[in-house]
């Protein structure tokens, strides 16, 4: 049975056009996927109003099913200090996360350049895999039915005894390169060994030098 989606209207307000809304969107009708909020920045205008996994049904008076990803970015960017959106939310989302649970800064777009601070870009940061939701015909309805399952999955590294992340083992630098012998080289070695093992025995008698007998002249 498909989960029930609750529809409600949200009005986001910010101090000025220079203040980001603090959300990250994926999808659009050009990708044949719904517009889904994948991140909410703590302390942003969107914090406490929307959740990660919310599906945007309308942006102002525009049906989100007819809005491309680039157009959605433009609508948010040029909205001024206030924008009204209609959101579809699965009740499961409210139980699996808290409001604004993602502390990382997130820009508007699928691949923000500075969405993670430099001190977090190391090997100990949990790896976030790609979303299992793939664009294509028929996947739009699936995302509407399973919005939580369409979000990217985070794979956390192992923990040590103190509860910290275990860094991955460093890769060897400048290791010795040991190429595998080629077939021609192996054949040459085999022929050389065969020549040594199967060499013919000496058949000519060995003549040792001895004392010469001087014959008397007649």
Secondary structure, DSSP 8 states (H G I E B T S, - for coil): ----EEEEEEEEE-SSTTS---EEEEEETTTTEEEEEEEE-TTSTTBTTB-TT-EEEEETTEEGGG--HHHHHHHHHTSTTEEEEEEEEEHHHHHH--TT---S---SSTT-TTSS-GGG-STTS-EEEEES---STTHHHHHHH-TTTTSEEEE---B-TTS-B-------SS--------HHHHHHHHHHHHHHHT-----S--------------
